[in-house]
Amino acid sequence: MKFNILIPALCSFLLLGFSNVAAQTTSSATNDNLIKKADSLKLYYFNSTEPNGAINQLQFFDLFPNSFTELCAFYGRGNNTNAILYYDAKNHIGLFNKLFVVNDTAYYKKMVRIAIGGQWAVGAVSYFQDGIHDRVISDPDLTVYVLNDYSNTLIKNFWHFYFDGPHPEASLIPELQKIKDIDSKMYRIITISQQNAINQINNNH
């Protein structure tokens, strides 16, 4: 009888041990991939101004983070530790913001994908947000075109990030007002998102 009782307990213990090993192995593999990707980003950035710089810029673009979470994982700052490319954030994100060797639609799709789910923060996030401001202003038509592939919830999410920060504009700049003629529904989301950003700052003071 004791033998029968011990078997399930032993199995549970072994499964727990295997789970811990698997988790540690997965974590180690993730860290290895992060390091390899970070090294490649640094290399492509370094070579971006070389004679074959355009090729390196395209490779840099392809490897650049595809989500807000990944952006922070590479370039952000935590409570106790900095991300692996924290000290490269200004240069790397600055290059991403100024990339013009990439197809415009592909660029805007990646830009929007990263911005969705974003929350303003100093450093890497603010650098990225500055780039979004420039791109939206330079081509509001393409911005609207790309955003219309998303649900209303995610569109609102994008504009929340666009206006998020310690000093939201009190009124819409003329370039954003042009969106009213492009897509009136999108324009309403923009005006609401901007006002929400202002209200959030006022409520925190």
C-alpha positions in Angstrom: 0.0 0.0 0.0 2.8 2.4 0.9 4.5 1.6 -2.4 1.3 2.6 -4.3 1.1 5.9 -2.4 4.8 6.7 -3.1 4.5 6.2 -6.9 2.2 9.2 -7.6 4.2 11.4 -5.3 7.5 10.3 -7.0 6.0 10.9 -10.4 4.8 14.4 -9.4 8.3 15.2 -8.0 10.0 14.0 -11.2 7.5 15.9 -13.4 8.2 19.1 -11.4 11.9 18.6 -11.8 11.6 18.0 -15.6 9.3 21.1 -15.8 11.9 23.3 -14.1 14.7 22.0 -16.3 12.5 22.6 -19.4 11.8 26.1 -18.2 15.4 26.9 -17.6 16.4 25.4 -21.0 13.7 27.6 -22.8 14.9 30.7 -20.9 18.5 30.0 -21.8 17.5 29.5 -25.5 15.5 32.8 -25.4 18.5 34.7 -23.9 20.8 33.2 -26.6 18.5 34.3 -29.4 18.2 37.7 -27.8 22.0 38.1 -27.7 22.4 36.9 -31.3 19.7 39.3 -32.5 21.2 42.2 -30.6 24.7 41.5 -32.0 23.2 41.4 -35.5 21.4 44.7 -35.0 24.6 46.3 -33.8 26.5 45.0 -36.8 23.9 46.1 -39.3 23.7 49.5 -37.6 27.5 49.9 -37.7 27.6 49.0 -41.4 24.6 51.1 -42.3 26.7 54.0 -43.6 29.2 51.9 -45.5 29.1 51.8 -49.4 26.6 48.9 -49.2 24.8 50.6 -46.4 21.4 50.3 -48.1 21.6 46.5 -47.8 22.5 46.7 -44.2 19.7 49.1 -43.5 17.2 46.7 -45.0 18.6 43.9 -42.9 18.4 46.2 -39.8 14.8 46.9 -40.6 13.9 43.3 -41.0 15.5 42.4 -37.6 14.2 45.4 -35.8 11.6 44.6 -33.1 8.1 43.8 -34.4 6.1 44.7 -31.3 6.2 47.2 -28.4 7.0 44.4 -26.0 10.0 43.4 -28.1 11.1 47.1 -28.5 11.3 47.4 -24.7 13.0 44.0 -24.4 15.9 45.2 -26.5 16.0 48.9 -25.8 14.0 49.7 -22.6 14.8 50.2 -19.0 13.5 48.0 -16.2 13.3 48.7 -12.5 16.7 47.1 -11.7 18.3 46.3 -15.1 18.7 47.9 -18.5 17.8 46.0 -21.7 20.5 44.4 -23.8 20.7 47.4 -26.2 19.7 50.1 -23.8 22.8 52.2 -24.5 22.2 51.8 -28.3 18.6 52.9 -28.2 19.0 56.5 -29.4 21.2 55.5 -32.4 19.3 52.4 -33.4 15.8 53.9 -33.1 17.1 57.0 -34.7 18.1 54.9 -37.7 14.8 53.2 -37.8 12.9 56.5 -37.7 14.9 57.8 -40.7 14.9 54.7 -42.9 13.8 55.5 -46.4 15.3 52.5 -48.2 12.2 50.4 -47.2 9.0 50.3 -49.1 6.7 52.9 -47.5 3.8 50.6 -46.9 6.0 47.9 -45.3 7.6 50.6 -43.1 4.3 52.0 -41.9 2.9 48.6 -41.2 5.8 47.7 -39.0 5.7 51.1 -37.3 2.0 50.7 -36.5 2.5 47.2 -35.3 5.1 48.3 -32.8 3.0 51.3 -31.6 -0.1 49.2 -30.8 0.0 48.5 -27.1 2.6 51.2 -26.4 2.8 53.3 -23.2 5.0 56.4 -23.1 8.3 56.2 -21.2 11.5 58.2 -21.3 14.3 56.9 -23.4 13.7 54.3 -26.1 9.9 54.6 -26.2 10.0 58.4 -26.5 12.6 58.2 -29.3 10.3 55.8 -31.2 7.2 58.0 -30.5 9.1 61.0 -32.0 9.6 59.0 -35.2 5.9 58.1 -35.3 4.9 61.8 -35.1 7.2 62.6 -38.0 5.9 59.8 -40.2 2.2 60.3 -39.5 2.6 64.0 -40.3 4.6 63.3 -43.5 2.0 60.9 -44.9 -1.4 60.9 -43.1 -3.0 59.1 -46.1 -0.8 56.1 -45.7 -1.2 56.1 -41.9 -4.9 55.9 -42.3 -4.7 53.2 -45.0 -2.5 51.0 -42.8 -4.6 51.6 -39.7 -7.8 50.6 -41.4 -6.6 47.0 -41.5 -7.1 47.0 -37.7 -10.1 46.8 -35.4 -11.4 50.0 -33.8 -9.9 48.9 -30.5 -6.4 48.6 -31.9 -6.8 51.8 -33.9 -7.7 53.6 -30.6 -4.7 51.9 -29.0 -2.4 53.3 -31.7 -3.7 56.9 -31.2 -3.5 56.5 -27.5 0.2 55.9 -27.8 0.6 58.7 -30.3 -0.7 61.2 -27.8 0.6 59.6 -24.7 3.2 61.5 -22.7 3.7 64.2 -20.1 3.0 67.1 -22.5 0.2 66.3 -25.0 -0.7 69.0 -27.5 -3.6 71.2 -26.5 -4.9 71.3 -30.1 -4.5 69.2 -33.2 -1.8 70.3 -35.6 -2.9 71.1 -39.2 -1.4 67.9 -40.6 -3.7 65.8 -38.3 -6.7 68.0 -39.1 -6.3 66.9 -42.7 -7.3 63.4 -41.7 -10.9 64.7 -41.3 -11.1 64.8 -45.1 -9.4 61.5 -45.5 -11.5 59.5 -43.0 -14.0 61.2 -40.7 -14.3 58.1 -38.5 -10.6 58.0 -37.9 -10.6 61.7 -37.2 -13.1 61.3 -34.4 -10.9 58.6 -32.8 -8.0 61.0 -33.1 -9.8 63.9 -31.4 -11.1 61.6 -28.6 -7.6 60.1 -28.0 -6.0 63.5 -27.8 -8.6 64.7 -25.3 -8.2 61.5 -23.2 -4.4 62.2 -23.1 -5.0 65.7 -21.9 -7.6 64.6 -19.3 -5.2 61.9 -18.0 -2.5 64.5 -17.4 -4.9 66.9 -15.7 -6.2 64.1 -13.5 -2.7 63.3 -12.3 -2.0 66.8 -11.1 
